[in-house]
Amino acid sequence: MHVPDGFINAPTSAAAGVVAAGALAVSLRGARRELDERTAPLAGLVAAFIFAVQMLNFPVAAGTSGHLLGGALAAILVGPYTGVLCVSVVLLMQGILFADGGLTALGVNITDMAITTTVVAYAVFRGLVKVLPRRRRSVTVASFAAALLSVPAAALVFTLIYAIGGTTDVSIGKVATAMIGVHVLIGIGEAAITALTVGAVIAVRPDLVYGARGLEQRLKLRVNGELVDAPAAGPAPAPVPAAALPRALDSARAGRRPHHRKLWITGLVTSLILAGFVSFYASANPDGLEKVAHDKGIDQKEKPHASADSPLADYGVKDISDARLSGGLAGVIGVGVTVVVGSTVFWVVRRRRTDSDAPGSSASRAA
């Protein structure tokens, strides 16, 4: 659903850019509260994984394909504010390096693909989690529904933006019907990918899934006809002397570090395989927006991409004739760049939170 240059006029694109910039500013502040020692290392990986899976177009119907948008997945794994940043990093890398999504339309794409999908998905997810049984399986079910609804919501937002600033005279009713119809089908694929990924992470590290926090429920026992909290298993740990606290914290962190590293490496290797190898077998059919744009004529004033001469344009390495090798290298490079840029962004955001919480900081004094 990457909107190219020329679909939306300049004033509307500029307005969408202002909206996107404001949302990113809010997300940066919100991400400071979401990112901690568990989610900060995961956030950059989530961005890289979304980049990789977006290369895997899957067929839907009538010569049309779809791909993951990723807002629901990012919001559930690392939080809604951080999720907006994850998808925005992906869109920025795609626009600059791969000529995918117009640069003048970057604000439109962030508003549509990052903000809309994340906000809608997380709102649906939190609503379902509150009414479903407090179990890990409920997180997976809620993830499926949230992702499913987020995609047609993005299609609707694009239609509204096009109604305001579209560059061709096309029936908005027909555009809306076509966009929402095909993106409901694409949403099924999005939902399956999101649920499978969230379920896989929950199976090995439920503590790393932002959307699963607070779902653990203490075991209940029935005593004299009343439910009471069961006693905690095992004796309470002995208090740690203040002098030994730094050493105890270091030991605890060291004990957790291999698990973080194992998951991070597994996720990165998976992303590299998907982008570097599996992407070669992705559907070559146009995606939902491309198909609708061609059929309804809203691509009549599409402009050449400013990065069309990029060495990685169209997800291939320039001057490498072998399509498999060219696409695979481009995918690997894209994953590598995205994980580095994403991890740097989230490290800086996390560092600023740490600095603001430090004794003597203005935030600490205000508190």
C-alpha positions as CSV (number, residue, x, y, z in Angstrom):
1,M,0.0,0.0,0.0
2,H,3.0,2.3,-0.5
3,V,1.6,5.5,-2.1
4,P,3.9,6.8,-4.9
5,D,4.6,10.4,-5.8
6,G,1.8,12.0,-7.9
7,F,-1.2,10.2,-6.4
8,I,-1.8,13.0,-3.8
9,N,-1.5,16.7,-4.5
10,A,1.2,18.8,-2.8
11,P,-1.0,20.6,-0.2
12,T,-2.6,17.4,1.0
13,S,0.8,15.6,1.1
14,A,2.3,18.5,3.1
15,A,-0.7,18.3,5.6
16,A,-0.2,14.6,5.9
17,G,3.5,15.3,6.6
18,V,2.6,17.7,9.4
19,V,0.3,15.0,10.9
20,A,3.0,12.4,10.6
21,A,5.6,14.6,12.2
22,G,3.4,15.4,15.1
23,A,2.5,11.7,15.6
24,L,6.2,10.8,15.5
25,A,7.0,13.5,18.1
26,V,4.3,12.1,20.4
27,S,5.5,8.5,19.7
28,L,9.1,9.4,20.6
29,R,7.9,10.6,24.0
30,G,5.6,7.7,24.5
31,A,8.3,5.2,23.4
32,R,10.5,6.4,26.3
33,R,7.9,4.9,28.7
34,E,7.5,1.7,26.7
35,L,11.1,0.8,26.0
36,D,13.0,-1.0,28.8
37,E,15.7,-3.6,29.0
38,R,13.3,-6.1,27.5
39,T,11.7,-4.3,24.6
40,A,14.5,-1.9,23.5
41,P,16.7,-4.7,22.0
42,L,13.6,-6.2,20.4
43,A,12.3,-3.0,18.8
44,G,15.1,-2.7,16.1
45,L,14.6,-6.4,15.3
46,V,10.9,-5.9,14.9
47,A,11.5,-3.2,12.3
48,A,13.9,-5.5,10.4
49,F,11.4,-8.3,10.5
50,I,8.7,-6.1,9.2
51,F,10.9,-5.0,6.4
52,A,11.7,-8.6,5.5
53,V,8.1,-9.9,5.6
54,Q,7.0,-6.9,3.5
55,M,9.1,-8.4,0.7
56,L,6.9,-11.5,0.7
57,N,3.9,-10.6,-1.4
58,F,1.2,-13.3,-1.2
59,P,-1.5,-13.8,-3.8
60,V,-5.0,-12.9,-2.8
61,A,-7.4,-12.8,-5.8
62,A,-7.9,-11.7,-9.4
63,G,-4.2,-11.1,-10.1
64,T,-3.6,-9.1,-6.9
65,S,-1.2,-9.7,-4.1
66,G,-0.7,-8.3,-0.6
67,H,2.0,-7.9,2.0
68,L,2.3,-7.3,5.7
69,L,1.8,-3.7,6.8
70,G,3.1,-4.5,10.3
71,G,1.4,-2.0,12.5
72,A,-0.5,-4.5,14.5
73,L,2.5,-6.8,14.9
74,A,4.8,-4.0,16.1
75,A,2.2,-2.5,18.5
76,I,1.5,-5.8,20.2
77,L,5.2,-6.9,20.5
78,V,6.8,-3.6,21.6
79,G,4.0,-1.1,22.3
80,P,1.9,1.3,20.2
81,Y,4.2,4.3,20.4
82,T,7.3,2.2,19.6
83,G,5.2,0.4,16.9
84,V,4.6,3.7,15.1
85,L,8.4,4.3,15.1
86,C,9.2,0.8,13.9
87,V,6.9,1.0,10.8
88,S,8.1,4.5,10.1
89,V,11.7,3.4,10.1
90,V,10.8,0.7,7.6
91,L,9.0,3.2,5.4
92,L,11.9,5.6,5.5
93,M,14.4,2.9,4.5
94,Q,12.1,1.7,1.7
95,G,11.6,5.2,0.3
96,I,15.2,6.3,0.3
97,L,17.0,3.1,-0.6
98,F,14.5,1.0,-2.6
99,A,12.3,3.6,-4.3
100,D,9.3,2.1,-2.7
101,G,6.8,4.7,-1.7
102,G,7.2,8.3,-2.8
103,L,9.4,10.7,-0.9
104,T,6.8,13.5,-1.2
105,A,4.2,11.0,-0.1
106,L,6.2,9.9,2.9
107,G,3.9,11.7,5.3
108,V,0.9,10.0,3.6
109,N,2.5,6.6,4.0
110,I,3.4,7.1,7.6
111,T,-0.1,8.4,8.4
112,D,-1.7,5.5,6.6
113,M,0.6,2.5,7.1
114,A,2.2,3.4,10.5
115,I,-0.2,5.5,12.5
116,T,-3.6,4.2,11.3
117,T,-2.7,0.5,11.5
118,T,-1.0,0.8,14.8
119,V,-3.7,2.9,16.5
120,V,-6.6,0.8,15.1
121,A,-4.9,-2.5,15.8
122,Y,-3.9,-1.7,19.4
123,A,-7.3,-0.3,20.2
124,V,-9.0,-3.5,19.0
125,F,-6.4,-5.6,20.7
126,R,-6.8,-4.0,24.1
127,G,-10.5,-4.1,23.9
128,L,-10.5,-7.8,23.1
129,V,-7.9,-8.7,25.7
130,K,-10.1,-7.1,28.4
131,V,-13.1,-9.3,27.6
132,L,-11.3,-12.6,26.6
133,P,-10.0,-15.0,29.3
134,R,-6.7,-13.9,30.7
135,R,-4.6,-16.5,28.9
136,R,-1.8,-16.4,26.5
137,R,-3.9,-17.9,23.8
138,S,-6.2,-14.9,24.1
139,V,-3.3,-12.6,23.1
140,T,-2.9,-14.6,19.9
141,V,-6.6,-14.5,19.1
142,A,-6.8,-10.8,19.8
143,S,-3.7,-10.3,17.6
144,F,-5.4,-12.0,14.7
145,A,-8.5,-9.8,15.0
146,A,-6.6,-6.6,15.5
147,A,-4.4,-7.2,12.5
148,L,-7.3,-8.2,10.3
149,L,-9.2,-5.0,11.0
150,S,-6.1,-2.7,10.7
151,V,-5.6,-3.3,7.0
152,P,-9.1,-2.3,5.7
153,A,-8.9,0.6,8.1
154,A,-5.7,1.8,6.3
155,A,-7.4,1.3,3.0
156,L,-10.3,3.5,4.2
157,V,-7.9,6.2,5.4
158,F,-6.1,6.2,2.0
159,T,-9.5,6.6,0.3
160,L,-10.3,9.6,2.5
161,I,-6.9,11.2,1.8
162,Y,-7.5,10.6,-1.9
163,A,-10.9,12.2,-1.7
164,I,-9.3,15.3,-0.2
165,G,-6.2,15.6,-2.5
166,G,-6.4,13.0,-5.3
167,T,-4.8,14.2,-8.5
168,T,-7.3,12.5,-10.8
169,D,-11.1,12.8,-11.1
170,V,-12.2,9.3,-10.1
171,S,-15.4,8.2,-8.3
172,I,-14.5,7.9,-4.7
173,G,-17.2,5.4,-4.1
174,K,-15.7,3.0,-6.6
175,V,-12.2,3.6,-5.1
176,A,-13.5,2.9,-1.6
177,T,-15.3,-0.3,-2.6
178,A,-12.3,-1.6,-4.5
179,M,-9.7,-0.6,-1.9
180,I,-11.6,-1.9,1.1
181,G,-12.7,-5.1,-0.7
182,V,-9.3,-6.2,-1.7
183,H,-7.7,-5.2,1.6
184,V,-10.1,-7.2,3.6
185,L,-8.6,-10.2,1.8
186,I,-5.1,-8.9,2.4
187,G,-6.0,-8.4,6.1
188,I,-6.5,-12.2,6.4
189,G,-2.9,-12.7,5.4
190,E,-1.8,-9.9,7.7
191,A,-3.8,-11.5,10.6
192,A,-2.3,-14.9,10.0
193,I,1.3,-13.6,9.9
194,T,0.7,-11.4,13.0
195,A,-0.9,-14.2,15.1
196,L,1.7,-16.7,14.2
197,T,4.6,-14.4,15.0
198,V,3.1,-13.2,18.3
199,G,2.2,-16.8,19.2
200,A,5.8,-17.9,18.5
201,V,7.3,-15.2,20.7
202,I,4.9,-15.8,23.5
203,A,5.7,-19.5,23.4
204,V,9.4,-18.8,24.2
205,R,9.5,-15.4,25.9
206,P,6.1,-14.1,27.0
207,D,7.7,-11.5,29.1
208,L,9.0,-9.8,25.9
209,V,5.5,-9.3,24.4
210,Y,4.3,-5.8,25.4
211,G,0.6,-6.7,24.8
212,A,0.8,-9.7,27.1
213,R,1.9,-7.8,30.2
214,G,-0.4,-7.9,33.2
215,L,-2.3,-11.0,31.9
216,E,-0.8,-13.4,34.5
217,Q,-3.5,-14.2,37.0
218,R,-2.6,-15.7,40.4
219,L,-3.9,-19.2,41.0
220,K,-7.2,-19.4,43.0
221,L,-8.2,-22.0,45.6
222,R,-11.7,-22.6,46.8
223,V,-11.8,-22.5,50.6
224,N,-15.1,-23.0,52.4
225,G,-16.9,-22.1,49.2
226,E,-14.9,-18.9,48.5
227,L,-12.1,-18.3,46.0
228,V,-8.9,-17.1,47.6
229,D,-5.4,-16.5,46.2
230,A,-3.2,-19.5,46.4
231,P,0.1,-19.1,48.4
232,A,3.1,-18.3,46.3
233,A,5.1,-21.3,45.3
234,G,8.2,-21.8,47.5
235,P,9.6,-19.6,50.2
236,A,10.0,-15.9,49.6
237,P,13.6,-15.0,48.6
238,A,15.8,-13.7,51.3
239,P,16.4,-9.9,51.2
240,V,19.5,-8.9,49.5
241,P,21.8,-6.6,51.5
242,A,22.2,-3.1,50.1
243,A,26.0,-3.7,49.6
244,A,25.4,-6.8,47.5
245,L,22.5,-5.3,45.4
246,P,24.7,-4.2,42.5
247,R,26.3,-7.6,42.2
248,A,22.9,-9.3,42.4
249,L,21.5,-7.1,39.7
250,D,24.5,-7.8,37.5
251,S,24.1,-11.5,38.0
252,A,20.3,-11.3,37.2
253,R,21.1,-9.4,34.0
254,A,23.8,-11.7,33.0
255,G,21.4,-14.6,33.5
256,R,18.8,-13.0,31.2
257,R,21.2,-11.8,28.6
258,P,21.8,-15.1,26.8
259,H,18.0,-15.5,26.4
260,H,17.7,-12.0,24.9
261,R,20.6,-12.7,22.6
262,K,19.2,-16.1,21.5
263,L,15.9,-14.6,20.6
264,W,17.5,-11.6,18.9
265,I,19.8,-13.8,16.8
266,T,17.0,-16.2,15.9
267,G,14.9,-13.3,14.8
268,L,17.6,-11.7,12.8
269,V,18.6,-14.9,11.0
270,T,14.9,-15.6,10.2
271,S,14.6,-12.0,8.7
272,L,17.7,-12.5,6.6
273,I,16.4,-15.8,5.3
274,L,13.0,-14.4,4.5
275,A,14.4,-11.3,2.7
276,G,17.5,-13.0,1.1
277,F,16.0,-16.3,-0.1
278,V,12.2,-16.7,0.4
279,S,11.4,-13.3,-1.1
280,F,12.5,-14.7,-4.5
281,Y,9.3,-16.8,-4.5
282,A,7.0,-14.0,-3.6
283,S,4.0,-13.2,-5.8
284,A,4.9,-10.9,-8.7
285,N,1.3,-9.6,-9.0
286,P,0.6,-5.9,-8.2
287,D,-0.4,-5.3,-4.6
288,G,-3.8,-4.0,-3.6
289,L,-3.2,-0.3,-4.1
290,E,-1.3,-0.8,-7.4
291,K,-4.1,-3.0,-8.8
292,V,-6.9,-0.6,-7.8
293,A,-4.9,2.4,-9.0
294,H,-4.4,0.8,-12.4
295,D,-8.0,-0.4,-12.7
296,K,-9.6,2.8,-11.6
297,G,-7.2,5.2,-13.2
298,I,-5.9,7.0,-10.1
299,D,-2.3,6.4,-11.3
300,Q,-2.6,8.6,-14.3
301,K,-0.4,11.3,-12.8
302,E,2.1,9.1,-11.0
303,K,5.6,10.6,-11.0
304,P,9.0,8.9,-11.3
305,H,10.5,8.2,-7.9
306,A,13.3,10.6,-6.8
307,S,15.4,7.5,-5.9
308,A,14.7,5.6,-9.1
309,D,18.5,5.6,-9.8
310,S,19.3,4.2,-6.4
311,P,21.7,1.1,-6.5
312,L,18.9,-0.8,-4.6
313,A,15.9,0.5,-6.5
314,D,13.0,-2.0,-6.9
315,Y,14.7,-4.4,-4.4
316,G,17.6,-5.4,-6.7
317,V,21.3,-4.6,-6.7
318,K,22.3,-2.5,-9.7
319,D,24.5,-4.2,-12.3
320,I,23.9,-7.7,-11.0
321,S,22.0,-9.5,-13.7
322,D,21.1,-12.7,-11.8
323,A,17.6,-11.9,-10.5
324,R,17.8,-14.3,-7.6
325,L,21.2,-13.0,-6.4
326,S,20.3,-9.4,-7.0
327,G,17.0,-9.6,-5.1
328,G,18.6,-11.7,-2.3
329,L,21.4,-9.3,-1.7
330,A,19.1,-6.3,-1.7
331,G,16.9,-8.0,0.9
332,V,19.9,-8.8,3.1
333,I,21.2,-5.3,2.8
334,G,17.7,-3.9,3.6
335,V,17.4,-6.0,6.7
336,G,20.9,-5.1,7.9
337,V,20.4,-1.3,7.4
338,T,16.9,-1.4,9.0
339,V,18.1,-3.3,12.1
340,V,21.1,-0.9,12.5
341,V,19.0,2.3,12.0
342,G,16.1,1.0,14.1
343,S,18.3,-0.2,16.9
344,T,20.2,3.1,17.0
345,V,16.9,5.0,17.2
346,F,15.5,2.9,20.0
347,W,18.9,2.9,21.9
348,V,18.9,6.7,21.8
349,V,15.2,6.9,22.9
350,R,15.9,4.4,25.7
351,R,19.1,6.2,26.7
352,R,17.2,9.5,27.0
353,R,14.7,7.8,29.3
354,T,17.5,6.5,31.4
355,D,19.1,9.9,31.6
356,S,15.8,11.6,32.5
357,D,15.3,9.1,35.3
358,A,18.8,9.6,36.7
359,P,19.2,11.3,40.1
360,G,19.6,15.0,39.7
361,S,18.0,15.2,36.3
362,S,15.2,17.8,35.7
363,A,12.6,15.0,35.4
364,S,13.8,13.4,38.6
365,R,13.6,16.8,40.4
366,A,10.2,17.4,39.0
367,A,9.0,14.1,40.4
